[in-house]
Amino acid sequence: MAEDTEIFHILHTTRAMRRLKPDPVPDELIRKILEAGTAAANGGNTQRWRFLVLKDKARKEAVQRWYKKAFDEVVGPRYAASAPPPGVTAERYHRQHAAVEYLTDHYAEAPVWIVACLEEAAKPTRASGASIYPAVQNMLLAARALGLGSTLTTRHLLFEAEAEAALGLPPGVHSYAILPIGWPMGNFGPVGRGKLADIVYLDDWGKPWPALAGR
């Protein structure tokens, strides 16, 4: 299998692509991404997921207003006050912040959004995500395999009622993520992460796993 489509290569190079060209994306590629999403695990195979493919510029702009409000009031100040996470240099963190701000200003210009939703009779719980986020990750990996850029965005949920009204979602349907999809302006590459040894324990919380020494 070619290196650029081998699963582990894709996994380790599916970085968030926040700078996207406005060029159209063929429907056939979006269909492949959606099919990859529906191959994911979900609770009891109930398949309560629903996917809104959004191309309408006016509707995207209506959602973007809440997305930007969340940046101005929450996300932007948090970036300004926080340090780089493990495995990320200060320079790379600065570039990430700039890319986040770019996406905020150009969110509606991404040619296609996929809004990942669940039909839910009861109030969403932490367990609800198990029936939609595996599909979201599958779609991100599929987009990467097709050469398309995307990123998992949930910031609109800071203004959930307003954003979901702008999306036109009916009662009983909740959004869990929006994936803006387009041809990337930049290049795919290794993701920045900390060491496994710092986040994995063996048997007891906080107990190091010798197999990960130095990794």
BELWOMO-V689853 format. One record per backbone hydrogen bond with DSSP energy under -0.5 kcal/mol. CO is the residue of the C=O (numbers start at 1). NH is the residue of the N-H. E is the energy in kcal/mol with one decimal. If there is no record, write none. Layout:
((CO | NH | E) (CO | NH | E))
This chain:
((2 | 5 | -1.5) (2 | 6 | -0.8) (3 | 6 | -0.7) (6 | 9 | -0.6) (6 | 10 | -2.3) (7 | 11 | -2.7) (8 | 12 | -1.9) (9 | 13 | -0.5) (10 | 13 | -1.1) (10 | 14 | -0.6) (11 | 14 | -0.6) (12 | 191 | -1.4) (13 | 15 | -1.8) (13 | 189 | -0.6) (16 | 18 | -0.7) (18 | 20 | -0.8) (19 | 185 | -2.5) (19 | 186 | -0.5) (21 | 111 | -0.6) (26 | 29 | -0.9) (26 | 30 | -1.5) (27 | 31 | -2.6) (28 | 32 | -1.8) (29 | 33 | -2.0) (30 | 34 | -2.5) (31 | 35 | -2.4) (32 | 36 | -2.0) (33 | 37 | -1.8) (34 | 38 | -2.0) (36 | 39 | -1.0) (37 | 40 | -1.5) (42 | 45 | -2.2) (43 | 46 | -1.9) (48 | 119 | -2.3) (50 | 117 | -2.7) (51 | 53 | -0.7) (52 | 54 | -0.7) (52 | 115 | -2.8) (53 | 55 | -0.6) (54 | 113 | -2.2) (56 | 60 | -2.1) (57 | 61 | -2.6) (58 | 62 | -1.8) (59 | 63 | -1.7) (60 | 64 | -2.6) (61 | 65 | -1.4) (62 | 66 | -0.6) (63 | 66 | -0.9) (63 | 67 | -2.0) (64 | 68 | -2.9) (65 | 69 | -1.7) (66 | 70 | -2.1) (67 | 71 | -1.4) (68 | 72 | -3.0) (69 | 73 | -2.1) (70 | 74 | -2.2) (70 | 75 | -1.9) (71 | 76 | -2.9) (71 | 77 | -0.5) (74 | 78 | -1.7) (75 | 79 | -2.4) (76 | 80 | -2.2) (77 | 81 | -1.4) (78 | 82 | -0.9) (79 | 82 | -0.8) (85 | 88 | -1.7) (89 | 93 | -2.5) (90 | 94 | -2.1) (91 | 95 | -2.0) (92 | 96 | -2.4) (93 | 97 | -2.4) (94 | 98 | -2.3) (95 | 99 | -2.3) (96 | 100 | -2.7) (97 | 101 | -2.3) (98 | 102 | -2.2) (99 | 103 | -2.6) (100 | 104 | -2.1) (101 | 105 | -1.8) (102 | 106 | -1.6) (103 | 107 | -1.0) (106 | 109 | -1.6) (106 | 110 | -0.6) (107 | 110 | -1.3) (112 | 181 | -3.5) (113 | 54 | -2.9) (113 | 115 | -0.5) (114 | 116 | -0.7) (114 | 179 | -2.7) (115 | 52 | -2.3) (115 | 117 | -0.6) (116 | 176 | -3.3) (116 | 177 | -1.2) (117 | 50 | -2.1) (118 | 120 | -0.7) (118 | 174 | -2.3) (125 | 128 | -0.9) (125 | 129 | -0.7) (126 | 129 | -0.7) (127 | 130 | -1.4) (128 | 131 | -2.1) (129 | 132 | -1.7) (129 | 133 | -2.9) (132 | 136 | -1.9) (133 | 137 | -2.5) (134 | 138 | -2.2) (135 | 139 | -2.2) (136 | 140 | -2.1) (137 | 141 | -2.4) (138 | 142 | -2.4) (139 | 143 | -2.5) (140 | 144 | -2.1) (141 | 145 | -2.3) (142 | 146 | -1.5) (143 | 148 | -3.0) (144 | 147 | -1.6) (147 | 184 | -0.5) (149 | 182 | -1.8) (150 | 17 | -2.6) (151 | 153 | -0.7) (151 | 180 | -0.6) (153 | 178 | -2.5) (154 | 157 | -2.2) (155 | 158 | -2.2) (156 | 159 | -1.6) (157 | 160 | -1.2) (159 | 163 | -2.9) (160 | 164 | -2.9) (161 | 165 | -1.7) (162 | 166 | -2.0) (163 | 167 | -1.9) (164 | 168 | -0.8) (164 | 169 | -2.2) (165 | 168 | -0.5) (170 | 173 | -1.5) (172 | 120 | -3.1) (174 | 118 | -2.2) (177 | 116 | -2.4) (178 | 153 | -1.7) (178 | 180 | -0.7) (179 | 114 | -1.9) (181 | 112 | -1.6) (182 | 149 | -3.2) (183 | 21 | -3.2) (191 | 193 | -0.7) (195 | 198 | -1.1) (196 | 199 | -1.9) (196 | 200 | -1.5) (200 | 209 | -0.5) (201 | 203 | -0.6) (202 | 204 | -3.1) (204 | 207 | -2.5) (206 | 208 | -0.5) (207 | 202 | -2.5) (208 | 210 | -0.7) (209 | 212 | -2.6) (210 | 213 | -1.8) (212 | 215 | -2.8) (215 | 196 | -1.9))
